[in-house]
Amino acid sequence: MTIQQIAFDILKFKGIQQAMLIKNVICEVKEGHASSFSSGQERWKELKHCNGFIAQFGGWSQNKRTATIIGFWLNRSSYNEFMKKYHDVIYEKTGQSGTFDSIHVVLEENEVEKINKVTSEWLRNQFSTFCEKWTITRDQNEGRVQ
């Protein structure tokens, strides 16, 4: 099963029918820092406790230097609340500071039916492979935002 199929299945399962916010993050990881970046990415699990968060998935490019992360939010206001209240708190806990050279973020509002196409295009453009340990859904039990 591909990452976009997993995302689409989760969204359908949760009964979400309206437009939602999709966040695409592309990080150029410093040479020799892929393992540290990946370990840090696994620490974003506290996202599942943020209002409006639905799921997040990610993977590596073929050269293991480019990481692509795709997040799904119920709407822009819930995402903005996360950015204001929780992003920096969680980021500090990840230990990812200093592991990447650049980060590029794209936010796009889309209908649920278009998510499969959008995520497929993003992943194809980055030649990404799925990294299961980066997967976060609201159904996971561990961690709390503090």
C-alpha beads as a LAMMPS data file, in Angstrom:
LAMMPS data file: protein, C-alpha beads

146 atoms
145 bonds

1 atom types
1 bond types

-500.0 500.0 xlo xhi
-500.0 500.0 ylo yhi
-500.0 500.0 zlo zhi

Masses

1 110.0

Atoms # bond

1 1 1 0.000 0.000 0.000
2 1 1 1.334 3.455 -0.880
3 1 1 1.474 6.441 1.446
4 1 1 -1.266 8.264 -0.437
5 1 1 -3.560 5.208 -0.259
6 1 1 -3.033 5.045 3.493
7 1 1 -3.789 8.756 3.843
8 1 1 -6.905 8.548 1.720
9 1 1 -8.163 5.474 3.605
10 1 1 -7.682 7.181 6.979
11 1 1 -9.495 10.296 5.816
12 1 1 -12.396 8.264 4.425
13 1 1 -12.525 6.210 7.624
14 1 1 -12.756 9.350 9.736
15 1 1 -15.729 10.528 7.686
16 1 1 -14.145 13.789 6.587
17 1 1 -16.001 15.133 3.572
18 1 1 -15.154 18.836 3.295
19 1 1 -12.086 20.659 2.040
20 1 1 -9.065 20.395 4.282
21 1 1 -5.570 21.809 4.602
22 1 1 -2.670 19.738 3.334
23 1 1 0.880 20.647 4.355
24 1 1 3.814 19.501 2.249
25 1 1 7.231 19.891 3.862
26 1 1 10.434 19.294 1.903
27 1 1 13.684 19.253 3.878
28 1 1 17.147 19.058 2.364
29 1 1 18.944 17.087 5.069
30 1 1 22.616 17.722 5.772
31 1 1 24.989 15.019 4.631
32 1 1 25.537 12.534 7.441
33 1 1 22.450 13.688 9.367
34 1 1 19.762 11.441 7.850
35 1 1 19.598 9.193 10.911
36 1 1 19.292 12.119 13.351
37 1 1 16.680 13.810 11.179
38 1 1 14.693 10.572 10.908
39 1 1 14.812 9.958 14.671
40 1 1 13.602 13.498 15.214
41 1 1 10.781 13.048 12.727
42 1 1 9.534 10.118 14.796
43 1 1 9.193 12.491 17.779
44 1 1 6.446 14.570 16.135
45 1 1 3.865 12.109 17.526
46 1 1 2.534 14.779 19.906
47 1 1 0.799 16.257 16.846
48 1 1 -1.999 13.752 17.329
49 1 1 -3.228 15.720 20.347
50 1 1 -3.574 19.026 18.490
51 1 1 -7.093 20.130 17.601
52 1 1 -7.783 19.635 13.907
53 1 1 -4.796 17.385 13.223
54 1 1 -5.710 14.335 11.139
55 1 1 -2.570 12.523 9.998
56 1 1 1.009 12.928 8.816
57 1 1 3.191 10.716 6.616
58 1 1 6.625 11.008 5.123
59 1 1 9.489 9.477 3.260
60 1 1 12.908 9.868 1.707
61 1 1 14.072 10.685 -1.785
62 1 1 16.230 8.096 -3.514
63 1 1 19.415 9.856 -2.393
64 1 1 18.316 9.978 1.285
65 1 1 19.032 13.725 1.361
66 1 1 15.509 15.003 0.713
67 1 1 12.728 14.251 3.169
68 1 1 9.094 14.837 2.224
69 1 1 6.452 15.081 4.935
70 1 1 2.750 15.473 4.173
71 1 1 0.355 16.528 6.918
72 1 1 -3.430 16.743 6.912
73 1 1 -5.355 19.300 8.954
74 1 1 -9.084 19.786 9.264
75 1 1 -8.799 23.477 8.358
76 1 1 -6.464 26.454 8.297
77 1 1 -7.585 27.795 11.680
78 1 1 -6.654 24.557 13.477
79 1 1 -3.294 24.543 11.676
80 1 1 -2.683 28.191 12.639
81 1 1 -3.479 27.357 16.272
82 1 1 -0.934 24.517 16.149
83 1 1 1.717 26.812 14.679
84 1 1 1.082 29.467 17.324
85 1 1 0.835 27.227 20.401
86 1 1 2.594 23.915 19.786
87 1 1 4.943 23.836 16.792
88 1 1 7.992 25.316 18.498
89 1 1 7.435 23.294 21.685
90 1 1 7.345 20.020 19.739
91 1 1 10.199 21.046 17.422
92 1 1 12.500 21.670 20.392
93 1 1 11.848 18.112 21.614
94 1 1 12.677 16.514 18.247
95 1 1 16.364 17.390 18.185
96 1 1 16.084 18.159 14.458
97 1 1 17.690 21.574 14.767
98 1 1 20.897 21.589 12.735
99 1 1 20.054 18.410 10.793
100 1 1 18.845 20.085 7.594
101 1 1 20.117 22.765 5.224
102 1 1 16.744 24.015 4.028
103 1 1 13.029 23.575 4.479
104 1 1 10.238 24.407 2.038
105 1 1 6.597 24.344 3.137
106 1 1 3.544 24.399 0.865
107 1 1 0.033 24.738 2.289
108 1 1 -2.884 23.846 0.057
109 1 1 -6.592 23.573 0.707
110 1 1 -8.176 20.702 -1.208
111 1 1 -11.284 18.584 -1.379
112 1 1 -10.911 15.139 0.190
113 1 1 -11.451 13.466 -3.203
114 1 1 -8.356 15.226 -4.614
115 1 1 -5.977 14.210 -1.828
116 1 1 -4.825 11.009 -3.521
117 1 1 -3.846 12.926 -6.675
118 1 1 -2.108 15.749 -4.783
119 1 1 -0.071 13.471 -2.524
120 1 1 0.854 11.233 -5.466
121 1 1 2.185 14.224 -7.401
122 1 1 4.178 15.532 -4.454
123 1 1 5.724 12.144 -3.753
124 1 1 6.464 11.443 -7.407
125 1 1 8.214 14.820 -7.719
126 1 1 10.447 13.939 -4.767
127 1 1 10.941 10.256 -5.705
128 1 1 9.947 9.489 -2.113
129 1 1 9.738 6.140 -0.418
130 1 1 7.437 5.687 2.559
131 1 1 8.961 5.760 6.066
132 1 1 6.428 4.028 8.313
133 1 1 7.966 5.283 11.577
134 1 1 7.106 8.862 10.569
135 1 1 3.394 8.065 10.363
136 1 1 1.217 9.874 12.882
137 1 1 -2.545 9.612 13.234
138 1 1 -4.956 10.834 15.884
139 1 1 -5.646 7.193 16.789
140 1 1 -2.188 6.614 18.281
141 1 1 -2.045 6.530 22.072
142 1 1 1.372 7.695 23.260
143 1 1 2.592 11.265 23.924
144 1 1 1.006 14.531 25.003
145 1 1 1.535 18.166 24.011
146 1 1 2.692 20.063 27.096

Bonds

1 1 1 2
2 1 2 3
3 1 3 4
4 1 4 5
5 1 5 6
6 1 6 7
7 1 7 8
8 1 8 9
9 1 9 10
10 1 10 11
11 1 11 12
12 1 12 13
13 1 13 14
14 1 14 15
15 1 15 16
16 1 16 17
17 1 17 18
18 1 18 19
19 1 19 20
20 1 20 21
21 1 21 22
22 1 22 23
23 1 23 24
24 1 24 25
25 1 25 26
26 1 26 27
27 1 27 28
28 1 28 29
29 1 29 30
30 1 30 31
31 1 31 32
32 1 32 33
33 1 33 34
34 1 34 35
35 1 35 36
36 1 36 37
37 1 37 38
38 1 38 39
39 1 39 40
40 1 40 41
41 1 41 42
42 1 42 43
43 1 43 44
44 1 44 45
45 1 45 46
46 1 46 47
47 1 47 48
48 1 48 49
49 1 49 50
50 1 50 51
51 1 51 52
52 1 52 53
53 1 53 54
54 1 54 55
55 1 55 56
56 1 56 57
57 1 57 58
58 1 58 59
59 1 59 60
60 1 60 61
61 1 61 62
62 1 62 63
63 1 63 64
64 1 64 65
65 1 65 66
66 1 66 67
67 1 67 68
68 1 68 69
69 1 69 70
70 1 70 71
71 1 71 72
72 1 72 73
73 1 73 74
74 1 74 75
75 1 75 76
76 1 76 77
77 1 77 78
78 1 78 79
79 1 79 80
80 1 80 81
81 1 81 82
82 1 82 83
83 1 83 84
84 1 84 85
85 1 85 86
86 1 86 87
87 1 87 88
88 1 88 89
89 1 89 90
90 1 90 91
91 1 91 92
92 1 92 93
93 1 93 94
94 1 94 95
95 1 95 96
96 1 96 97
97 1 97 98
98 1 98 99
99 1 99 100
100 1 100 101
101 1 101 102
102 1 102 103
103 1 103 104
104 1 104 105
105 1 105 106
106 1 106 107
107 1 107 108
108 1 108 109
109 1 109 110
110 1 110 111
111 1 111 112
112 1 112 113
113 1 113 114
114 1 114 115
115 1 115 116
116 1 116 117
117 1 117 118
118 1 118 119
119 1 119 120
120 1 120 121
121 1 121 122
122 1 122 123
123 1 123 124
124 1 124 125
125 1 125 126
126 1 126 127
127 1 127 128
128 1 128 129
129 1 129 130
130 1 130 131
131 1 131 132
132 1 132 133
133 1 133 134
134 1 134 135
135 1 135 136
136 1 136 137
137 1 137 138
138 1 138 139
139 1 139 140
140 1 140 141
141 1 141 142
142 1 142 143
143 1 143 144
144 1 144 145
145 1 145 146
